[in-house]
């Protein structure tokens, strides 16, 4: 295990791009370890990372970039993004987007978007951001277009996460189409 490389990956996720990893940081920058591991496991290089590896990574680091407490982990410094993902109900724009590996599209079109190991479904206002998120798990991801305003009118609740992320509890299949 290359702990220095793991430290850099986790630093990037926690400090700069939690939206790319679909992480939900609290107001102090903490995220549940299980959520981080779930996200890391989506990348083949980190498929075998366990909580113990995070403890070893922290103990071997001379820069002390991270800390773990009560089942959560956070970066201690160097953040370039807001730490808090607000879960405030909010009216969404007309369309939102979700990047996903092509292998999941059939299941999504059958079941809708569900949060799986996360608290919420993560969505983006921009196709580019959705593509960037999707590329973490597939070099050519599918981009799903969500009729967010129509879903909102039909009582689907959306939350404005931060400047990059919209959240929802679930998106039913009738609001989802595939961008060609």
Number of C-alpha atoms within 10 A of each C-alpha: 11 8 16 13 11 18 20 12 13 24 21 18 22 30 19 16 19 23 26 21 21 22 23 27 21 15 12 12 20 22 21 19 19 16 19 22 18 20 21 22 16 14 13 10 11 16 13 12 15 15 14 9 15 21 14 11 20 19 14 13 13 7 8 14 17 20 15 17 10 7 11 16 23 24 22 16 13 12 16 11 15 17 20 15 22 17 16 12 13 14 15 20 13 13 18 22 26 26 27 23 17 15 11 11 20 10 11 17 17 11 14 16 24 17 14 10 11 18 16 21 20 30 29 24 20 14 18 13 19 27 23 18 25 22 17 20 18 18 12 14 22 22 23 25 21 26 19 24 18 15 20 16 10 9 9 16 19 25 20 19 22 16 12 18 24 25 28 22 16 19 23 16 15 13 18 22 15 13 11 6
